[in-house]
């Protein structure tokens, strides 16, 4: 392994724990993703090498070892399956299914705001993935469009949620000023994660509410000039209202987003599935009236 500016750079042809690196796919705050071949099986995977600052954070390393085992046990059609995780030369890496296609960030950039029916279809798949994770006690902590992969299968868009167990918890707004700090994505961060309070399933639901707003409008909920201003907006500003044609044609979407993005976790949905069901009802101008559902266990239980 040789040093890189955001994560570690592997040379094409190098082998990490039985995975031969074929090509660089992407770089990001969490690390670097490669297309890799499992030498023994001859199968293609995505190999993610986490950013060095994550590997040197002892708290993160311990949580990574614990939560990545849970994430690897998730077998769900809307979750990117993990096949192996380990450490080499002091760095952490994960081998997972390679999903050909773009992510939701790219879909929104290309399409602008999505039709409500399309947005709800993707939301239902994201919610199903989260309910599966929450039922095993796993909180994602970094739900965002970049972590939602989308590809067309049999003529339909299929969403996959990825990077379970990889987000670094963020304990104080001042961490944003630390060089190389990896703190998640401020555009989707729930208030309790910003202030360092415990997170559970409702924290992921807040982030999904932000994603739903972005799918319906083409914009993040709190667009501010600086990251710190965005954080303060998550802490203090009310959920942004839907405007324009979506608000006129589907007036109950606004209350759905407001509930998902409530500042107080006690006022949010108790499960991602409940959020998706309410959003589906909003397509017809209604609200979901069934009893609340709790699927979270352990750390994810509300």
VMD Tcl script that draws the C-alpha trace (Angstrom):
set ca {
  {0.00 0.00 0.00}
  {1.21 3.48 -0.79}
  {0.03 6.77 0.74}
  {-2.77 8.84 -0.76}
  {-4.43 12.15 -0.01}
  {-7.86 10.72 0.90}
  {-7.46 7.15 1.96}
  {-4.85 4.73 0.80}
  {-3.94 4.13 -2.83}
  {-3.44 0.54 -3.94}
  {-1.58 -0.27 -7.09}
  {-3.41 -2.16 -9.81}
  {-2.43 -5.80 -9.53}
  {-1.67 -5.68 -5.80}
  {-3.37 -8.26 -3.59}
  {-5.09 -7.55 -0.28}
  {-6.25 -10.56 1.72}
  {-6.84 -12.58 -1.45}
  {-8.41 -9.72 -3.44}
  {-6.50 -8.51 -6.51}
  {-7.00 -4.81 -7.25}
  {-8.21 -4.28 -10.81}
  {-9.14 -0.57 -10.97}
  {-9.96 2.50 -8.92}
  {-13.71 3.20 -8.77}
  {-14.05 6.23 -6.50}
  {-12.59 8.31 -3.69}
  {-14.53 9.88 -0.85}
  {-14.32 11.02 2.73}
  {-14.70 7.45 4.01}
  {-11.90 6.07 1.87}
  {-11.21 4.63 -1.57}
  {-13.23 2.02 -3.47}
  {-11.65 -0.38 -5.97}
  {-12.89 -3.00 -8.36}
  {-11.20 -6.19 -7.19}
  {-11.16 -9.89 -8.01}
  {-11.24 -12.61 -5.38}
  {-8.28 -14.66 -6.57}
  {-9.57 -17.98 -5.23}
  {-13.10 -17.63 -6.57}
  {-12.51 -15.50 -9.65}
  {-15.44 -13.26 -8.64}
  {-15.57 -9.48 -8.88}
  {-16.18 -7.36 -5.76}
  {-15.92 -3.78 -4.55}
  {-13.00 -3.37 -2.15}
  {-13.26 -0.34 0.13}
  {-10.12 0.78 1.98}
  {-11.13 3.11 4.80}
  {-9.51 6.48 5.33}
  {-6.37 6.32 7.54}
  {-7.84 8.62 10.20}
  {-10.57 6.04 10.80}
  {-8.05 3.25 11.27}
  {-6.16 5.25 13.89}
  {-9.30 6.09 15.90}
  {-9.43 3.40 18.60}
  {-13.11 4.05 19.39}
  {-14.02 3.65 15.73}
  {-11.86 0.53 15.32}
  {-13.63 -1.23 18.18}
  {-17.08 -0.28 16.93}
  {-16.09 -1.21 13.37}
  {-15.09 -4.72 14.47}
  {-18.36 -5.15 16.35}
  {-20.76 -3.61 13.84}
  {-19.20 -4.90 10.65}
  {-19.96 -8.45 11.84}
  {-23.62 -7.48 12.20}
  {-23.57 -5.77 8.82}
  {-22.08 -8.88 7.23}
  {-25.02 -10.90 8.57}
  {-27.52 -8.71 6.70}
  {-28.92 -10.58 3.73}
  {-31.54 -8.31 2.21}
  {-32.32 -7.42 -1.42}
  {-31.81 -3.70 -0.69}
  {-28.54 -4.01 1.22}
  {-25.11 -4.25 -0.41}
  {-23.83 -7.53 0.95}
  {-20.50 -7.64 2.77}
  {-18.31 -10.69 2.14}
  {-15.14 -9.95 4.07}
  {-13.65 -7.32 6.35}
  {-10.19 -7.09 7.80}
  {-7.02 -5.15 8.40}
  {-3.72 -4.95 6.56}
  {-0.75 -2.69 7.23}
  {-2.80 -0.92 9.89}
  {-5.66 -0.04 7.56}
  {-9.23 -1.33 7.60}
  {-10.96 -2.63 4.48}
  {-14.25 -4.21 3.43}
  {-15.05 -6.42 0.44}
  {-18.65 -6.23 -0.76}
  {-20.86 -6.81 -3.77}
  {-20.06 -4.59 -6.73}
  {-23.23 -2.81 -7.84}
  {-22.96 -1.54 -11.40}
  {-24.74 1.78 -11.71}
  {-24.73 5.18 -10.06}
  {-25.82 6.44 -6.69}
  {-28.81 8.55 -5.73}
  {-26.70 11.72 -5.71}
  {-26.02 11.17 -9.41}
  {-29.65 10.29 -10.11}
  {-30.84 13.56 -8.55}
  {-28.11 15.56 -10.31}
  {-29.21 14.12 -13.64}
  {-32.98 14.23 -13.13}
  {-33.43 17.15 -10.76}
  {-36.38 16.61 -8.47}
  {-37.93 13.18 -8.87}
  {-41.57 12.45 -9.57}
  {-43.28 11.70 -6.24}
  {-44.10 8.12 -7.30}
  {-40.47 7.48 -8.20}
  {-39.25 9.06 -4.95}
  {-41.61 6.93 -2.86}
  {-40.60 3.75 -4.69}
  {-36.95 4.39 -3.82}
  {-37.89 5.44 -0.28}
  {-39.74 2.16 0.31}
  {-36.64 0.21 -0.66}
  {-34.35 2.32 1.53}
  {-36.76 1.93 4.44}
  {-36.88 -1.83 4.00}
  {-33.08 -1.98 4.18}
  {-33.04 0.14 7.34}
  {-35.75 -1.88 9.05}
  {-33.71 -5.02 8.38}
  {-30.62 -3.40 9.91}
  {-32.48 -1.91 12.87}
  {-34.01 -5.29 13.63}
  {-30.47 -6.55 14.22}
  {-29.56 -3.57 16.41}
  {-27.48 -1.80 13.76}
  {-27.76 1.98 13.26}
  {-26.37 3.24 9.97}
  {-25.50 6.82 11.13}
  {-24.66 8.09 7.63}
  {-27.72 7.65 5.42}
  {-27.30 9.95 2.42}
  {-27.82 9.77 -1.36}
  {-24.17 8.87 -1.96}
  {-24.69 5.71 0.12}
  {-27.76 4.67 -1.85}
  {-26.82 2.86 -5.05}
  {-29.38 2.65 -7.85}
  {-29.41 0.40 -10.87}
  {-32.10 -0.72 -13.28}
  {-33.11 -4.36 -12.99}
  {-35.84 -5.85 -15.19}
  {-36.90 -2.36 -16.16}
  {-37.29 -1.15 -12.56}
  {-35.01 0.96 -10.35}
  {-33.49 -1.10 -7.56}
  {-31.98 0.73 -4.58}
  {-29.19 -0.64 -2.41}
  {-28.06 0.87 0.88}
  {-24.35 0.56 1.57}
  {-21.68 1.49 4.14}
  {-23.39 -0.01 7.19}
  {-21.10 0.06 10.20}
  {-18.61 2.43 8.58}
  {-19.74 5.90 9.68}
  {-17.71 7.58 12.38}
  {-19.71 9.03 15.22}
  {-19.23 12.72 15.61}
  {-19.07 14.16 19.11}
  {-18.85 17.96 18.76}
  {-19.27 20.60 16.07}
  {-15.65 21.66 16.66}
  {-14.58 18.35 15.11}
  {-15.41 19.89 11.76}
  {-12.38 22.13 12.11}
  {-9.93 19.29 12.72}
  {-7.70 18.45 9.75}
  {-8.84 15.27 8.02}
  {-11.80 14.74 10.35}
  {-14.39 12.33 9.05}
  {-17.72 13.29 10.54}
  {-20.38 12.00 8.19}
  {-22.33 14.36 5.99}
  {-23.74 17.49 7.61}
  {-26.60 17.84 5.10}
  {-28.34 14.77 6.59}
  {-27.13 14.73 10.20}
  {-29.72 14.48 12.99}
  {-29.50 16.90 15.94}
  {-28.65 14.20 18.49}
  {-25.68 13.04 16.43}
  {-24.41 16.63 16.20}
  {-24.59 17.10 19.97}
  {-23.07 13.71 20.75}
  {-26.20 12.18 22.27}
  {-27.08 8.51 21.71}
  {-28.36 7.52 18.27}
  {-30.96 4.90 17.41}
  {-33.29 3.98 14.54}
  {-34.90 7.43 14.70}
  {-31.55 9.04 13.85}
  {-31.50 7.16 10.54}
  {-35.15 8.14 10.01}
  {-34.22 11.83 10.32}
  {-31.57 11.37 7.63}
  {-34.05 9.55 5.38}
  {-36.45 12.48 5.83}
  {-33.68 14.74 4.52}
  {-33.15 12.39 1.57}
  {-36.87 12.34 0.80}
  {-36.94 16.15 0.81}
  {-34.03 16.20 -1.62}
  {-35.64 13.66 -3.93}
  {-38.84 15.72 -4.08}
  {-37.15 19.13 -4.49}
  {-33.70 18.47 -5.95}
  {-32.16 20.40 -3.01}
  {-30.83 19.46 0.43}
  {-33.07 20.66 3.29}
  {-30.69 23.24 4.74}
  {-28.45 24.78 2.12}
  {-26.06 27.10 3.92}
  {-22.74 28.68 2.97}
  {-20.72 26.87 5.64}
  {-20.90 23.48 7.31}
  {-21.23 24.97 10.79}
  {-24.23 27.02 9.64}
  {-25.79 23.85 8.28}
  {-25.28 22.14 11.63}
  {-26.97 25.00 13.47}
  {-29.88 24.78 11.03}
  {-30.32 21.09 11.86}
  {-30.29 22.01 15.54}
  {-32.51 25.10 15.49}
  {-34.45 25.65 12.25}
  {-37.80 23.96 11.62}
  {-38.01 21.38 8.85}
  {-38.17 23.26 5.54}
  {-41.59 23.38 3.87}
  {-42.25 21.84 0.50}
  {-43.06 24.45 -2.11}
  {-44.18 24.60 -5.71}
  {-46.00 21.93 -7.65}
  {-45.24 19.06 -5.27}
  {-46.78 20.93 -2.34}
  {-49.84 21.75 -4.43}
  {-50.43 18.27 -5.85}
  {-49.42 16.31 -2.73}
  {-50.09 18.53 0.30}
  {-49.61 15.75 2.86}
  {-45.96 15.21 1.90}
  {-45.04 18.26 3.98}
  {-46.30 16.78 7.29}
  {-44.55 13.48 6.47}
  {-41.19 15.22 6.09}
  {-41.84 17.39 9.15}
  {-42.42 14.29 11.28}
  {-39.38 12.45 9.93}
  {-37.20 15.54 10.56}
  {-38.58 16.49 13.98}
  {-35.84 17.90 16.23}
  {-36.95 15.70 19.12}
  {-36.51 12.00 18.26}
  {-39.61 11.22 20.34}
  {-41.71 13.06 17.74}
  {-40.38 11.06 14.76}
  {-41.52 7.80 13.25}
  {-40.49 4.76 15.25}
  {-39.52 2.77 12.15}
  {-38.38 3.55 8.64}
  {-41.23 1.39 7.39}
  {-43.77 3.69 9.06}
  {-42.19 6.65 7.27}
  {-42.44 4.84 3.93}
  {-46.05 3.86 4.56}
  {-46.99 7.44 5.40}
  {-45.19 8.71 2.28}
  {-47.04 6.15 0.14}
  {-50.34 7.35 1.61}
  {-49.32 10.93 0.80}
  {-49.30 10.04 -2.90}
  {-53.10 9.90 -2.58}
  {-53.34 12.94 -0.31}
  {-53.85 10.78 2.78}
  {-51.90 9.86 5.92}
  {-51.03 6.41 7.19}
  {-53.31 5.66 10.13}
  {-52.01 2.29 11.31}
  {-50.40 1.75 14.72}
  {-46.73 2.69 15.13}
  {-44.25 -0.07 14.45}
  {-41.04 -0.70 16.37}
  {-38.56 -3.03 14.69}
  {-35.32 -1.75 16.24}
  {-33.51 -3.85 18.82}
  {-30.43 -3.22 20.94}
  {-28.70 0.05 20.04}
  {-31.32 0.73 17.35}
  {-34.36 0.46 19.61}
  {-36.12 3.83 20.05}
}
mol new
graphics top color blue
foreach p $ca { graphics top sphere $p radius 0.5 }
foreach p [lrange $ca 0 end-1] q [lrange $ca 1 end] { graphics top cylinder $p $q radius 0.2 }
display resetview
